[in-house]
Amino acid sequence: MNQKDLKRYKKMLEDSKASLLESAKKTLVEESSFDTDDLPDEIDQAASEYTQSMLFRLRDREKFLIQKIDKALERVNDGTFGTCERCEEEISPKRLDARPVTTLCIRCKEEQEKKEKSYG
């Protein structure tokens, strides 16, 4: 992979990470100013707690994605970005454009998913 493409993927990853971190900060600010005692009845409180729970689950998924982004940035820096970790062939640019945190080429990912499906 050439340097121009690596720079583009690095910027894409850094922008995604910045966006996720900004979103997390926003949630922290909004949730820290929220008081369930201000809600008029138990139904409103239950709905609010459900919404809060969903937000925290989303943030947990985002935390996992940030970890994947950090690992992808490490691969950019050490020169292994864009190489399948299983077969060591180059991952197609279309796949990297769609999912820059990927570590597997499409063929190896499909094999992995088939195995996971068979173990059900």
N, CA, C and O atoms as a GROMACS GRO file, in nm:
protein
  480
    1MET      N    1   0.085  -0.117   0.000
    1MET     CA    2   0.000   0.000   0.000
    1MET      C    3   0.090   0.124   0.000
    1MET      O    4   0.190   0.131   0.072
    2ASN      N    5   0.052   0.221  -0.082
    2ASN     CA    6   0.136   0.340  -0.092
    2ASN      C    7   0.110   0.439   0.023
    2ASN      O    8   0.011   0.427   0.094
    3GLN      N    9   0.200   0.534   0.040
    3GLN     CA   10   0.194   0.630   0.150
    3GLN      C   11   0.070   0.719   0.145
    3GLN      O   12   0.014   0.756   0.248
    4LYS      N   13   0.028   0.753   0.023
    4LYS     CA   14  -0.091   0.838   0.008
    4LYS      C   15  -0.215   0.768   0.064
    4LYS      O   16  -0.294   0.828   0.136
    5ASP      N   17  -0.230   0.641   0.031
    5ASP     CA   18  -0.344   0.563   0.082
    5ASP      C   19  -0.335   0.546   0.234
    5ASP      O   20  -0.435   0.558   0.304
    6LEU      N   21  -0.215   0.519   0.284
    6LEU     CA   22  -0.198   0.504   0.429
    6LEU      C   23  -0.238   0.631   0.503
    6LEU      O   24  -0.304   0.626   0.607
    7LYS      N   25  -0.198   0.746   0.449
    7LYS     CA   26  -0.233   0.875   0.511
    7LYS      C   27  -0.385   0.894   0.511
    7LYS      O   28  -0.442   0.942   0.609
    8ARG      N   29  -0.448   0.855   0.401
    8ARG     CA   30  -0.594   0.870   0.391
    8ARG      C   31  -0.665   0.781   0.494
    8ARG      O   32  -0.758   0.826   0.561
    9TYR      N   33  -0.621   0.657   0.506
    9TYR     CA   34  -0.682   0.567   0.604
    9TYR      C   35  -0.653   0.614   0.747
    9TYR      O   36  -0.740   0.605   0.834
   10LYS      N   37  -0.534   0.664   0.770
   10LYS     CA   38  -0.500   0.714   0.904
   10LYS      C   39  -0.590   0.830   0.941
   10LYS      O   40  -0.641   0.837   1.053
   11LYS      N   41  -0.612   0.922   0.847
   11LYS     CA   42  -0.700   1.036   0.873
   11LYS      C   43  -0.843   0.988   0.896
   11LYS      O   44  -0.911   1.039   0.986
   12MET      N   45  -0.889   0.893   0.817
   12MET     CA   46  -1.022   0.838   0.832
   12MET      C   47  -1.040   0.778   0.972
   12MET      O   48  -1.142   0.801   1.038
   13LEU      N   49  -0.941   0.702   1.017
   13LEU     CA   50  -0.946   0.640   1.149
   13LEU      C   51  -0.942   0.745   1.260
   13LEU      O   52  -1.018   0.737   1.357
   14GLU      N   53  -0.854   0.843   1.246
   14GLU     CA   54  -0.843   0.948   1.347
   14GLU      C   55  -0.971   1.031   1.355
   14GLU      O   56  -1.014   1.069   1.464
   15ASP      N   57  -1.033   1.060   1.241
   15ASP     CA   58  -1.159   1.134   1.240
   15ASP      C   59  -1.271   1.055   1.308
   15ASP      O   60  -1.350   1.111   1.384
   16SER      N   61  -1.276   0.925   1.281
   16SER     CA   62  -1.377   0.840   1.345
   16SER      C   63  -1.359   0.838   1.496
   16SER      O   64  -1.455   0.847   1.572
   17LYS      N   65  -1.235   0.826   1.538
   17LYS     CA   66  -1.206   0.822   1.682
   17LYS      C   67  -1.244   0.955   1.747
   17LYS      O   68  -1.306   0.956   1.854
   18ALA      N   69  -1.209   1.065   1.684
   18ALA     CA   70  -1.243   1.197   1.739
   18ALA      C   71  -1.394   1.214   1.751
   18ALA      O   72  -1.444   1.267   1.850
   19SER      N   73  -1.466   1.169   1.650
   19SER     CA   74  -1.612   1.178   1.652
   19SER      C   75  -1.672   1.096   1.766
   19SER      O   76  -1.762   1.142   1.835
   20LEU      N   77  -1.621   0.975   1.785
   20LEU     CA   78  -1.669   0.889   1.892
   20LEU      C   79  -1.640   0.949   2.030
   20LEU      O   80  -1.724   0.944   2.119
   21LEU      N   81  -1.521   1.005   2.045
   21LEU     CA   82  -1.485   1.066   2.173
   21LEU      C   83  -1.569   1.189   2.202
   21LEU      O   84  -1.608   1.212   2.317
   22GLU      N   85  -1.597   1.267   2.100
   22GLU     CA   86  -1.682   1.385   2.117
   22GLU      C   87  -1.824   1.344   2.157
   22GLU      O   88  -1.885   1.406   2.244
   23SER      N   89  -1.873   1.242   2.095
   23SER     CA   90  -2.006   1.190   2.128
   23SER      C   91  -2.011   1.140   2.272
   23SER      O   92  -2.110   1.161   2.343
   24ALA      N   93  -1.905   1.074   2.316
   24ALA     CA   94  -1.899   1.024   2.454
   24ALA      C   95  -1.897   1.139   2.554
   24ALA      O   96  -1.962   1.133   2.657
   25LYS      N   97  -1.821   1.243   2.522
   25LYS     CA   98  -1.817   1.360   2.609
   25LYS      C   99  -1.955   1.423   2.621
   25LYS      O  100  -1.997   1.462   2.730
   26LYS      N  101  -2.024   1.433   2.510
   26LYS     CA  102  -2.158   1.491   2.508
   26LYS      C  103  -2.252   1.411   2.598
   26LYS      O  104  -2.329   1.468   2.675
   27THR      N  105  -2.244   1.279   2.589
   27THR     CA  106  -2.329   1.193   2.672
   27THR      C  107  -2.298   1.213   2.820
   27THR      O  108  -2.390   1.221   2.902
   28LEU      N  109  -2.170   1.222   2.853
   28LEU     CA  110  -2.133   1.242   2.993
   28LEU      C  111  -2.190   1.373   3.048
   28LEU      O  112  -2.241   1.378   3.160
   29VAL      N  113  -2.181   1.478   2.969
   29VAL     CA  114  -2.233   1.607   3.012
   29VAL      C  115  -2.384   1.601   3.029
   29VAL      O  116  -2.437   1.648   3.129
   30GLU      N  117  -2.453   1.542   2.933
   30GLU     CA  118  -2.599   1.534   2.939
   30GLU      C  119  -2.645   1.446   3.055
   30GLU      O  120  -2.739   1.481   3.126
   31GLU      N  121  -2.579   1.332   3.074
   31GLU     CA  122  -2.622   1.239   3.178
   31GLU      C  123  -2.586   1.288   3.317
   31GLU      O  124  -2.657   1.258   3.413
   32SER      N  125  -2.478   1.364   3.330
   32SER     CA  126  -2.442   1.413   3.463
   32SER      C  127  -2.537   1.521   3.512
   32SER      O  128  -2.546   1.545   3.632
   33SER      N  129  -2.607   1.587   3.421
   33SER     CA  130  -2.701   1.692   3.461
   33SER      C  131  -2.843   1.639   3.476
   33SER      O  132  -2.935   1.716   3.503
   34PHE      N  133  -2.861   1.510   3.459
   34PHE     CA  134  -2.994   1.448   3.462
   34PHE      C  135  -3.023   1.393   3.601
   34PHE      O  136  -2.939   1.325   3.660
   35ASP      N  137  -3.141   1.422   3.654
   35ASP     CA  138  -3.181   1.374   3.786
   35ASP      C  139  -3.316   1.303   3.773
   35ASP      O  140  -3.416   1.365   3.736
   36THR      N  141  -3.320   1.174   3.805
   36THR     CA  142  -3.444   1.097   3.791
   36THR      C  143  -3.551   1.142   3.888
   36THR      O  144  -3.669   1.115   3.866
   37ASP      N  145  -3.515   1.211   3.995
   37ASP     CA  146  -3.613   1.262   4.091
   37ASP      C  147  -3.700   1.373   4.032
   37ASP      O  148  -3.806   1.404   4.085
   38ASP      N  149  -3.654   1.432   3.922
   38ASP     CA  150  -3.730   1.539   3.856
   38ASP      C  151  -3.847   1.487   3.772
   38ASP      O  152  -3.931   1.564   3.727
   39LEU      N  153  -3.852   1.356   3.751
   39LEU     CA  154  -3.957   1.298   3.667
   39LEU      C  155  -4.088   1.285   3.746
   39LEU      O  156  -4.087   1.247   3.863
   40PRO      N  157  -4.200   1.316   3.681
   40PRO     CA  158  -4.328   1.321   3.752
   40PRO      C  159  -4.381   1.186   3.803
   40PRO      O  160  -4.443   1.182   3.908
   41ASP      N  161  -4.358   1.077   3.731
   41ASP     CA  162  -4.413   0.949   3.778
   41ASP      C  163  -4.320   0.833   3.746
   41ASP      O  164  -4.216   0.850   3.681
   42GLU      N  165  -4.358   0.715   3.792
   42GLU     CA  166  -4.274   0.596   3.778
   42GLU      C  167  -4.257   0.552   3.633
   42GLU      O  168  -4.152   0.500   3.596
   43ILE      N  169  -4.359   0.573   3.551
   43ILE     CA  170  -4.349   0.535   3.409
   43ILE      C  171  -4.245   0.620   3.339
   43ILE      O  172  -4.163   0.569   3.263
   44ASP      N  173  -4.247   0.750   3.365
   44ASP     CA  174  -4.145   0.838   3.306
   44ASP      C  175  -4.006   0.799   3.354
   44ASP      O  176  -3.910   0.799   3.277
   45GLN      N  177  -3.997   0.766   3.480
   45GLN     CA  178  -3.868   0.727   3.536
   45GLN      C  179  -3.819   0.597   3.473
   45GLN      O  180  -3.702   0.585   3.440
   46ALA      N  181  -3.908   0.500   3.457
   46ALA     CA  182  -3.870   0.372   3.395
   46ALA      C  183  -3.826   0.393   3.250
   46ALA      O  184  -3.727   0.335   3.206
   47ALA      N  185  -3.901   0.475   3.177
   47ALA     CA  186  -3.864   0.503   3.038
   47ALA      C  187  -3.728   0.572   3.031
   47ALA      O  188  -3.647   0.542   2.944
   48SER      N  189  -3.706   0.663   3.122
   48SER     CA  190  -3.578   0.734   3.126
   48SER      C  191  -3.463   0.639   3.158
   48SER      O  192  -3.357   0.647   3.096
   49GLU      N  193  -3.484   0.550   3.253
   49GLU     CA  194  -3.380   0.454   3.288
   49GLU      C  195  -3.351   0.358   3.173
   49GLU      O  196  -3.236   0.320   3.152
   50TYR      N  197  -3.455   0.320   3.100
   50TYR     CA  198  -3.436   0.233   2.983
   50TYR      C  199  -3.351   0.306   2.877
   50TYR      O  200  -3.258   0.249   2.820
   51THR      N  201  -3.385   0.431   2.853
   51THR     CA  202  -3.310   0.512   2.755
   51THR      C  203  -3.165   0.526   2.798
   51THR      O  204  -3.073   0.514   2.718
   52GLN      N  205  -3.147   0.552   2.926
   52GLN     CA  206  -3.012   0.566   2.980
   52GLN      C  207  -2.934   0.436   2.963
   52GLN      O  208  -2.816   0.439   2.926
   53SER      N  209  -2.997   0.324   2.989
   53SER     CA  210  -2.933   0.194   2.974
   53SER      C  211  -2.891   0.170   2.829
   53SER      O  212  -2.781   0.121   2.802
   54MET      N  213  -2.980   0.206   2.736
   54MET     CA  214  -2.947   0.191   2.593
   54MET      C  215  -2.827   0.279   2.556
   54MET      O  216  -2.738   0.235   2.483
   55LEU      N  217  -2.825   0.400   2.605
   55LEU     CA  218  -2.713   0.491   2.577
   55LEU      C  219  -2.581   0.433   2.627
   55LEU      O  220  -2.480   0.439   2.558
   56PHE      N  221  -2.584   0.378   2.747
   56PHE     CA  222  -2.462   0.322   2.802
   56PHE      C  223  -2.417   0.198   2.726
   56PHE      O  224  -2.297   0.174   2.713
   57ARG      N  225  -2.512   0.118   2.676
   57ARG     CA  226  -2.474   0.004   2.592
   57ARG      C  227  -2.412   0.050   2.461
   57ARG      O  228  -2.315  -0.009   2.413
   58LEU      N  229  -2.468   0.156   2.404
   58LEU     CA  230  -2.410   0.212   2.282
   58LEU      C  231  -2.269   0.264   2.308
   58LEU      O  232  -2.178   0.243   2.228
   59ARG      N  233  -2.251   0.332   2.420
   59ARG     CA  234  -2.119   0.384   2.455
   59ARG      C  235  -2.019   0.271   2.475
   59ARG      O  236  -1.902   0.286   2.441
   60ASP      N  237  -2.065   0.160   2.530
   60ASP     CA  238  -1.977   0.044   2.548
   60ASP      C  239  -1.932  -0.010   2.413
   60ASP      O  240  -1.816  -0.046   2.395
   61ARG      N  241  -2.025  -0.016   2.319
   61ARG     CA  242  -1.989  -0.060   2.183
   61ARG      C  243  -1.891   0.037   2.119
   61ARG      O  244  -1.798  -0.004   2.049
   62GLU      N  245  -1.912   0.166   2.143
   62GLU     CA  246  -1.822   0.267   2.089
   62GLU      C  247  -1.684   0.255   2.151
   62GLU      O  248  -1.583   0.275   2.083
   63LYS      N  249  -1.678   0.222   2.280
   63LYS     CA  250  -1.549   0.202   2.346
   63LYS      C  251  -1.473   0.087   2.279
   63LYS      O  252  -1.353   0.097   2.256
   64PHE      N  253  -1.544  -0.020   2.248
   64PHE     CA  254  -1.484  -0.134   2.180
   64PHE      C  255  -1.434  -0.092   2.041
   64PHE      O  256  -1.326  -0.134   1.998
   65LEU      N  257  -1.513  -0.009   1.970
   65LEU     CA  258  -1.472   0.038   1.838
   65LEU      C  259  -1.348   0.127   1.848
   65LEU      O  260  -1.260   0.121   1.762
   66ILE      N  261  -1.340   0.210   1.952
   66ILE     CA  262  -1.222   0.295   1.970
   66ILE      C  263  -1.098   0.208   1.989
   66ILE      O  264  -0.991   0.241   1.937
   67GLN      N  265  -1.111   0.098   2.062
   67GLN     CA  266  -0.998   0.006   2.078
   67GLN      C  267  -0.955  -0.052   1.944
   67GLN      O  268  -0.836  -0.065   1.917
   68LYS      N  269  -1.054  -0.086   1.860
   68LYS     CA  270  -1.022  -0.138   1.726
   68LYS      C  271  -0.953  -0.030   1.642
   68LYS      O  272  -0.860  -0.060   1.567
   69ILE      N  273  -0.998   0.093   1.654
   69ILE     CA  274  -0.936   0.204   1.580
   69ILE      C  275  -0.792   0.221   1.625
   69ILE      O  276  -0.703   0.239   1.541
   70ASP      N  277  -0.768   0.217   1.756
   70ASP     CA  278  -0.631   0.230   1.807
   70ASP      C  279  -0.541   0.120   1.753
   70ASP      O  280  -0.426   0.146   1.717
   71LYS      N  281  -0.592  -0.002   1.746
   71LYS     CA  282  -0.513  -0.112   1.692
   71LYS      C  283  -0.486  -0.092   1.544
   71LYS      O  284  -0.377  -0.123   1.495
   72ALA      N  285  -0.586  -0.041   1.470
   72ALA     CA  286  -0.566  -0.014   1.328
   72ALA      C  287  -0.461   0.095   1.308
   72ALA      O  288  -0.379   0.087   1.217
   73LEU      N  289  -0.463   0.197   1.393
   73LEU     CA  290  -0.362   0.303   1.384
   73LEU      C  291  -0.222   0.249   1.414
   73LEU      O  292  -0.124   0.292   1.354
   74GLU      N  293  -0.214   0.154   1.507
   74GLU     CA  294  -0.085   0.088   1.534
   74GLU      C  295  -0.037   0.014   1.410
   74GLU      O  296   0.082   0.018   1.376
   75ARG      N  297  -0.130  -0.053   1.341
   75ARG     CA  298  -0.093  -0.126   1.218
   75ARG      C  299  -0.048  -0.029   1.109
   75ARG      O  300   0.041  -0.061   1.030
   76VAL      N  301  -0.110   0.089   1.103
   76VAL     CA  302  -0.066   0.190   1.006
   76VAL      C  303   0.079   0.227   1.038
   76VAL      O  304   0.163   0.234   0.948
   77ASN      N  305   0.108   0.250   1.165
   77ASN     CA  306   0.242   0.293   1.205
   77ASN      C  307   0.348   0.184   1.190
   77ASN      O  308   0.463   0.214   1.158
   78ASP      N  309   0.310   0.058   1.212
   78ASP     CA  310   0.411  -0.047   1.200
   78ASP      C  311   0.418  -0.111   1.060
   78ASP      O  312   0.497  -0.202   1.036
   79GLY      N  313   0.333  -0.062   0.968
   79GLY     CA  314   0.342  -0.107   0.830
   79GLY      C  315   0.262  -0.233   0.797
   79GLY      O  316   0.277  -0.287   0.688
   80THR      N  317   0.177  -0.280   0.888
   80THR     CA  318   0.100  -0.400   0.860
   80THR      C  319  -0.046  -0.370   0.826
   80THR      O  320  -0.124  -0.462   0.803
   81PHE      N  321  -0.082  -0.243   0.821
   81PHE     CA  322  -0.220  -0.206   0.788
   81PHE      C  323  -0.251  -0.251   0.645
   81PHE      O  324  -0.170  -0.233   0.554
   82GLY      N  325  -0.369  -0.308   0.628
   82GLY     CA  326  -0.412  -0.351   0.495
   82GLY      C  327  -0.369  -0.491   0.459
   82GLY      O  328  -0.391  -0.537   0.347
   83THR      N  329  -0.306  -0.561   0.554
   83THR     CA  330  -0.265  -0.698   0.532
   83THR      C  331  -0.349  -0.789   0.620
   83THR      O  332  -0.364  -0.764   0.740
   84CYS      N  333  -0.405  -0.893   0.562
   84CYS     CA  334  -0.488  -0.988   0.636
   84CYS      C  335  -0.403  -1.059   0.740
   84CYS      O  336  -0.296  -1.111   0.709
   85GLU      N  337  -0.450  -1.061   0.864
   85GLU     CA  338  -0.372  -1.124   0.970
   85GLU      C  339  -0.376  -1.277   0.964
   85GLU      O  340  -0.296  -1.343   1.030
   86ARG      N  341  -0.467  -1.333   0.886
   86ARG     CA  342  -0.474  -1.479   0.875
   86ARG      C  343  -0.393  -1.530   0.755
   86ARG      O  344  -0.305  -1.614   0.771
   87CYS      N  345  -0.423  -1.479   0.635
   87CYS     CA  346  -0.356  -1.532   0.515
   87CYS      C  347  -0.240  -1.443   0.469
   87CYS      O  348  -0.163  -1.482   0.381
   88GLU      N  349  -0.228  -1.325   0.527
   88GLU     CA  350  -0.122  -1.229   0.497
   88GLU      C  351  -0.126  -1.172   0.356
   88GLU      O  352  -0.026  -1.120   0.306
   89GLU      N  353  -0.243  -1.183   0.292
   89GLU     CA  354  -0.260  -1.119   0.162
   89GLU      C  355  -0.315  -0.979   0.184
   89GLU      O  356  -0.365  -0.947   0.292
   90GLU      N  357  -0.307  -0.896   0.081
   90GLU     CA  358  -0.355  -0.760   0.093
   90GLU      C  359  -0.508  -0.756   0.097
   90GLU      O  360  -0.575  -0.825   0.020
   91ILE      N  361  -0.562  -0.674   0.187
   91ILE     CA  362  -0.706  -0.655   0.198
   91ILE      C  363  -0.747  -0.554   0.091
   91ILE      O  364  -0.679  -0.453   0.071
   92SER      N  365  -0.856  -0.581   0.023
   92SER     CA  366  -0.897  -0.494  -0.087
   92SER      C  367  -0.929  -0.353  -0.038
   92SER      O  368  -0.981  -0.335   0.071
   93PRO      N  369  -0.897  -0.253  -0.121
   93PRO     CA  370  -0.929  -0.114  -0.084
   93PRO      C  371  -1.078  -0.091  -0.058
   93PRO      O  372  -1.113  -0.011   0.028
   94LYS      N  373  -1.165  -0.161  -0.133
   94LYS     CA  374  -1.309  -0.146  -0.110
   94LYS      C  375  -1.346  -0.189   0.032
   94LYS      O  376  -1.427  -0.124   0.098
   95ARG      N  377  -1.287  -0.298   0.077
   95ARG     CA  378  -1.315  -0.347   0.213
   95ARG      C  379  -1.261  -0.250   0.316
   95ARG      O  380  -1.327  -0.222   0.416
   96LEU      N  381  -1.142  -0.198   0.294
   96LEU     CA  382  -1.083  -0.102   0.388
   96LEU      C  383  -1.160   0.029   0.391
   96LEU      O  384  -1.173   0.092   0.496
   97ASP      N  385  -1.212   0.069   0.276
   97ASP     CA  386  -1.294   0.191   0.272
   97ASP      C  387  -1.422   0.172   0.354
   97ASP      O  388  -1.466   0.263   0.425
   98ALA      N  389  -1.481   0.054   0.344
   98ALA     CA  390  -1.606   0.026   0.415
   98ALA      C  391  -1.582   0.004   0.564
   98ALA      O  392  -1.663   0.044   0.647
   99ARG      N  393  -1.471  -0.061   0.597
   99ARG     CA  394  -1.443  -0.094   0.737
   99ARG      C  395  -1.291  -0.087   0.760
   99ARG      O  396  -1.224  -0.190   0.757
  100PRO      N  397  -1.239   0.032   0.784
  100PRO     CA  398  -1.094   0.047   0.796
  100PRO      C  399  -1.032  -0.023   0.918
  100PRO      O  400  -0.910  -0.040   0.923
  101VAL      N  401  -1.113  -0.064   1.015
  101VAL     CA  402  -1.058  -0.134   1.132
  101VAL      C  403  -1.042  -0.284   1.109
  101VAL      O  404  -0.992  -0.355   1.196
  102THR      N  405  -1.082  -0.332   0.993
  102THR     CA  406  -1.079  -0.476   0.966
  102THR      C  407  -0.936  -0.530   0.970
  102THR      O  408  -0.840  -0.462   0.937
  103THR      N  409  -0.927  -0.656   1.011
  103THR     CA  410  -0.797  -0.723   1.014
  103THR      C  411  -0.794  -0.844   0.921
  103THR      O  412  -0.691  -0.909   0.904
  104LEU      N  413  -0.910  -0.873   0.860
  104LEU     CA  414  -0.921  -0.990   0.772
  104LEU      C  415  -0.968  -0.951   0.633
  104LEU      O  416  -1.050  -0.860   0.617
  105CYS      N  417  -0.916  -1.019   0.532
  105CYS     CA  418  -0.967  -1.000   0.397
  105CYS      C  419  -1.107  -1.060   0.391
  105CYS      O  420  -1.148  -1.131   0.483
  106ILE      N  421  -1.178  -1.032   0.287
  106ILE     CA  422  -1.318  -1.076   0.278
  106ILE      C  423  -1.329  -1.230   0.280
  106ILE      O  424  -1.421  -1.284   0.341
  107ARG      N  425  -1.236  -1.298   0.213
  107ARG     CA  426  -1.240  -1.444   0.209
  107ARG      C  427  -1.222  -1.504   0.348
  107ARG      O  428  -1.296  -1.594   0.388
  108CYS      N  429  -1.123  -1.455   0.422
  108CYS     CA  430  -1.098  -1.506   0.558
  108CYS      C  431  -1.212  -1.470   0.653
  108CYS      O  432  -1.246  -1.548   0.742
  109LYS      N  433  -1.271  -1.353   0.636
  109LYS     CA  434  -1.384  -1.312   0.719
  109LYS      C  435  -1.505  -1.402   0.694
  109LYS      O  436  -1.574  -1.443   0.787
  110GLU      N  437  -1.530  -1.434   0.567
  110GLU     CA  438  -1.640  -1.523   0.534
  110GLU      C  439  -1.618  -1.662   0.595
  110GLU      O  440  -1.712  -1.723   0.646
  111GLU      N  441  -1.494  -1.712   0.590
  111GLU     CA  442  -1.463  -1.841   0.651
  111GLU      C  443  -1.485  -1.836   0.802
  111GLU      O  444  -1.539  -1.930   0.861
  112GLN      N  445  -1.443  -1.727   0.864
  112GLN     CA  446  -1.462  -1.710   1.008
  112GLN      C  447  -1.611  -1.710   1.045
  112GLN      O  448  -1.652  -1.775   1.141
  113GLU      N  449  -1.691  -1.638   0.966
  113GLU     CA  450  -1.835  -1.632   0.993
  113GLU      C  451  -1.902  -1.767   0.974
  113GLU      O  452  -1.993  -1.802   1.049
  114LYS      N  453  -1.858  -1.845   0.873
  114LYS     CA  454  -1.914  -1.979   0.852
  114LYS      C  455  -1.884  -2.068   0.972
  114LYS      O  456  -1.971  -2.143   1.017
  115LYS      N  457  -1.761  -2.060   1.024
  115LYS     CA  458  -1.726  -2.139   1.142
  115LYS      C  459  -1.808  -2.098   1.262
  115LYS      O  460  -1.858  -2.183   1.335
  116GLU      N  461  -1.823  -1.968   1.282
  116GLU     CA  462  -1.902  -1.919   1.395
  116GLU      C  463  -2.048  -1.962   1.384
  116GLU      O  464  -2.112  -1.996   1.484
  117LYS      N  465  -2.100  -1.960   1.262
  117LYS     CA  466  -2.240  -1.999   1.239
  117LYS      C  467  -2.258  -2.148   1.266
  117LYS      O  468  -2.360  -2.189   1.322
  118SER      N  469  -2.160  -2.229   1.228
  118SER     CA  470  -2.172  -2.373   1.248
  118SER      C  471  -2.164  -2.410   1.397
  118SER      O  472  -2.219  -2.512   1.439
  119TYR      N  473  -2.094  -2.327   1.476
  119TYR     CA  474  -2.088  -2.353   1.621
  119TYR      C  475  -2.210  -2.300   1.692
  119TYR      O  476  -2.237  -2.334   1.807
  120GLY      N  477  -2.286  -2.214   1.620
  120GLY     CA  478  -2.413  -2.158   1.660
  120GLY      C  479  -2.423  -2.111   1.798
  120GLY      O  480  -2.528  -2.062   1.839
   0.00000   0.00000   0.00000
